[in-house]
């Protein structure tokens, strides 16, 4: 009886062992079949593109990472890198997108998709801009990248939109300089105010804030006792924008300096 139980026990162990071997064998065969499947990068890229369009960004990245790893020629791997950055951009993960586009450009700045990558790099910074008081450095980076796009890829297909983005960035930066300059002016820190107004005029000329910057720069010089600089600044304002109310105010200051009276005496 005991012998019969022992044989039965050993038989069950043997059967379980055989089943385990069968399961592992099937798994190995499945893995082998999967590994032996031909690498079809074009099909993989198309599938990834479809996933991106549907908003399945993580799944698309897995396929693109696989293409990048398997493509020894880098014919498709480079495009996979670019599309990985696109998945982050489309998902509004702009910092990760910017990193991806920058890496792509550093690896191959003459790639046929380089101008696209440069444009998207600039847009990655531009999309992060919220209000200028907390996004100053981000606007600067966006402007630098848009200008680099024009400089490095002058025949890029994004020229019109790039021009508009550059003007927007310049306007925002000018508004920030004026905002800070006005803050210093109200505090009576006229030297610091003058520095900000000069920064605006030197770096972002012909923006909407130019007349105001000229007027308050003139006032800053006047309050610092730099009459000559004040006269020069007010004169630029009245000559360039003669019909503005600020120019009329600037003329009053010029009269107070005796500037217009002296000029009229010399003309006699």
C-alpha positions in Angstrom: 0.0 0.0 0.0 2.8 2.4 0.9 4.6 1.5 -2.2 1.5 2.3 -4.3 1.2 5.8 -2.7 4.9 6.5 -3.4 4.5 5.5 -7.1 1.4 7.7 -7.4 3.3 10.7 -5.8 6.3 10.3 -8.1 4.0 10.1 -11.1 2.3 13.4 -10.2 5.7 15.1 -9.8 6.8 13.7 -13.2 3.7 15.0 -14.9 4.1 18.5 -13.4 7.7 18.6 -14.6 6.6 17.6 -18.1 3.9 20.3 -18.1 6.5 22.9 -17.0 8.9 21.9 -19.8 6.1 22.2 -22.3 5.1 25.7 -21.1 8.6 27.0 -21.1 9.2 25.4 -24.5 6.2 27.2 -26.0 7.3 30.5 -24.5 10.8 30.1 -25.9 9.5 29.2 -29.3 7.2 32.3 -29.2 10.1 34.5 -28.2 12.2 33.0 -30.9 9.5 33.5 -33.5 9.2 37.1 -32.3 12.9 37.7 -32.5 13.1 36.2 -35.9 10.4 38.5 -37.3 11.8 40.7 -40.1 12.5 44.3 -39.1 10.2 46.6 -41.1 10.9 50.2 -40.1 8.5 51.8 -42.6 5.6 49.8 -41.3 6.6 50.6 -37.7 6.9 54.3 -38.4 3.5 54.3 -40.1 2.0 52.5 -37.1 3.6 55.0 -34.8 2.3 57.9 -36.8 -1.3 56.5 -36.6 -0.9 56.1 -32.8 0.3 59.7 -32.5 -2.7 60.9 -34.5 -5.0 59.0 -32.1 -3.2 60.5 -29.1 -1.6 57.2 -28.0 1.8 58.8 -27.4 3.4 56.3 -25.0 2.5 53.4 -27.3 3.9 55.3 -30.2 7.1 56.0 -28.3 7.6 52.3 -27.6 7.5 51.5 -31.3 9.7 54.5 -32.2 12.3 53.5 -29.6 12.3 50.0 -31.1 13.0 51.5 -34.6 15.8 53.7 -33.2 17.4 50.7 -31.5 17.2 48.3 -34.4 18.1 50.6 -37.3 21.8 50.3 -37.6 21.9 52.5 -40.8 20.1 55.3 -38.9 18.1 55.9 -42.1 14.9 55.5 -40.1 16.4 55.9 -36.6 16.9 59.6 -37.1 13.3 60.1 -38.1 12.2 57.9 -35.1 14.1 60.3 -32.8 12.4 63.3 -34.3 9.0 61.7 -34.0 9.7 60.8 -30.3 10.2 64.5 -29.7 6.9 65.1 -31.6 5.0 62.8 -29.2 6.1 65.0 -26.3 5.2 68.2 -28.1 1.7 66.9 -29.1 1.2 65.8 -25.4 2.2 69.4 -24.3 5.3 68.1 -22.5 7.3 71.0 -24.0 10.5 70.6 -21.9 10.9 67.0 -23.0 10.1 68.0 -26.6 12.7 70.7 -26.6 15.3 68.3 -25.3 14.5 65.8 -28.0 14.6 68.4 -30.8 17.9 69.8 -29.5 19.5 66.4 -29.4 18.3 65.7 -32.9 19.9 68.9 -34.2 23.1 68.4 -32.4 23.5 65.0 -33.9 22.7 66.0 -37.5 22.2 69.7 -38.1 22.1 69.2 -41.9 19.4 66.5 -41.9 16.6 67.1 -44.3 14.3 67.5 -41.3 16.6 69.9 -39.5 14.6 73.1 -40.3 11.5 71.4 -39.0 13.3 70.3 -35.8 14.6 73.9 -35.3 11.1 75.3 -35.8 9.6 72.9 -33.3 12.4 73.6 -30.8 11.6 77.3 -31.0 7.9 76.5 -30.6 8.5 74.3 -27.6 9.8 77.4 -25.8 7.1 79.6 -27.2 4.4 77.3 -26.0 5.7 77.5 -22.5 5.2 81.3 -22.2 2.5 82.3 -19.8 2.8 85.9 -18.5 5.9 87.9 -19.3 6.7 88.6 -15.6 7.3 84.9 -15.0 8.4 83.8 -18.5 11.1 86.3 -19.4 13.9 83.8 -19.9 11.6 81.4 -21.8 10.6 84.2 -24.2 14.3 85.0 -24.7 15.0 81.4 -25.6 12.1 81.2 -28.0 13.4 84.4 -29.7 16.9 83.0 -29.9 15.7 79.8 -31.5 13.4 81.5 -34.0 16.3 83.8 -35.0 18.6 80.7 -35.3 16.0 79.2 -37.6 16.1 82.2 -39.9 19.9 82.4 -39.8 20.8 78.7 -40.2 17.9 77.6 -42.5 17.0 80.8 -44.5 14.9 78.7 -47.0 12.8 77.1 -44.4 9.0 76.9 -45.1 8.1 78.6 -41.8 9.4 82.1 -42.6 6.1 84.0 -42.4 5.0 82.4 -39.1 8.5 82.8 -37.8 8.5 86.5 -38.5 5.3 86.9 -36.6 6.6 84.9 -33.7 9.8 87.0 -33.6 7.8 90.2 -33.5 5.6 88.7 -30.7 8.7 87.8 -28.6 10.2 91.2 -29.1 7.0 92.9 -28.1 6.8 90.8 -25.0 10.4 91.4 -24.0 10.0 95.2 -24.7 6.9 95.2 -22.4 8.9 93.5 -19.7 11.7 96.0 -19.9 9.2 98.9 -19.8 7.4 97.2 -16.8 10.7 97.0 -14.8 11.8 100.4 -15.9 8.5 101.9 -14.8 8.8 100.1 -11.4 12.3 101.7 -10.9 11.1 105.1 -12.1 8.2 105.1 -9.6 10.6 104.2 -6.8 12.9 107.1 -7.8 15.7 104.8 -8.9 16.2 106.8 -12.1 19.6 105.3 -13.1 18.2 101.8 -13.0 15.1 103.0 -14.8 17.2 104.6 -17.5 19.1 101.4 -18.0 15.9 99.5 -18.6 14.4 102.0 -21.0 17.7 102.1 -22.9 17.7 98.3 -23.1 14.2 98.4 -24.7 15.2 101.1 -27.2 18.5 99.4 -28.2 17.3 95.8 -28.4 13.7 96.2 -29.5 13.3 99.3 -31.6 10.1 100.1 -33.4 7.9 98.4 -30.9 4.7 100.0 -29.6 6.4 100.9 -26.3 9.1 103.0 -28.0 7.4 106.5 -27.5 6.7 105.8 -23.8 10.2 104.5 -23.3 11.7 107.6 -24.9 9.5 109.9 -22.7 10.3 108.2 -19.4 14.0 107.9 -20.4 14.0 111.7 -20.9 12.3 112.2 -17.5 14.9 109.8 -15.9 17.8 111.8 -17.3 16.1 115.1 -16.2 15.7 113.8 -12.6 19.3 112.7 -12.6 20.4 116.2 -13.6 21.6 115.0 -17.1 20.0 117.9 -19.0 21.9 117.3 -22.2 20.8 113.6 -22.4 17.2 114.6 -21.5 17.1 117.2 -24.3 18.5 114.7 -26.8 16.0 112.0 -25.8 12.9 114.4 -25.8 14.0 115.7 -29.2 14.1 112.2 -30.7 10.6 111.6 -29.3 9.2 114.9 -30.8 10.9 114.4 -34.2 9.9 110.7 -34.6 6.4 110.9 -33.1 5.3 114.6 -33.5 1.5 114.0 -33.3 1.5 112.0 -30.0 0.3 113.5 -26.7 3.6 112.4 -25.2 5.5 114.5 -27.7 3.5 117.6 -26.6 4.5 116.8 -23.0 8.1 116.4 -24.1 8.1 119.8 -25.8 7.0 121.4 -22.5 10.2 120.0 -20.9 12.3 121.2 -23.8 10.8 124.7 -23.3 11.6 124.5 -19.6 15.3 123.8 -20.6 15.2 126.9 -22.9 15.9 124.6 -25.9 13.2 125.9 -28.3 13.9 129.6 -27.3 17.7 129.2 -28.1 16.9 127.5 -31.4 14.6 130.3 -32.4 17.2 132.9 -31.6 19.8 131.2 -33.7 17.4 131.1 -36.7 16.9 134.9 -36.7 
